[in-house]
Amino acid sequence: MHRAVKVLLAVPDEAQAEIIALIDAVTAQTSAIEAPDLATAFGEWCWLSTRSTAT
């Protein structure tokens, strides 16, 4: 989660809003979505493709 926050804060405000809108759109499709599903939606570079137990 910390990595996600760092990435989100490192981009301009407009990009943050777009990223959040994309995540909302993808997660609205199902409540049981998994991180690999989001990584697939956003590409291999996505931080969600790496699993972390740290919160």
N, C-alpha and C positions, 0 to 999 in steps of 0.2 A: 504494500500500500504506500509506503514512503516513496518508493521509486515512482509510482504513478503520480503522486503529488508533485514531486520535483519536475517531472516531465511536463505536467500540465501548467505549472507555474513558469516554466521556461519559454512558453510560447506567448505570442501577443493575445490580448483579450479577445479579439475576434476569432482567433483560432481556437481558444479555449471554449468559446460558446459553440463552435462547430463540432468540436470533439465531444462535448457533453451532449449535444443534440444527437450525434451519431450513436453514442453509447445508449442514450435513452431509447432511441428508435430500435436498436438491436435487442436490448433487454426487455422492451415492451412486448416482443413477440412471444416470450415464454418466461415464466418465473424460474425455470429449472436450467437456465443457460449456464454453461460452464466456461471457464477462462479460455480453453482452447477454441471454443466456438467464436468468442470475441476476437481472438488472435487471427482466426481465419478471416473474419470480416474485415479486419484492419490491416492484415498483411504480416509477413514473417518478422518484420522489424519490431512488431508490437511487443511492448513489455509484458503484455498479458500472456504471451506464449511461454513465459518462464514461470514455473510454479514456485512460490515462496511460502514458507510457513510463518515468516515474520509478519507482524501486524504493525 
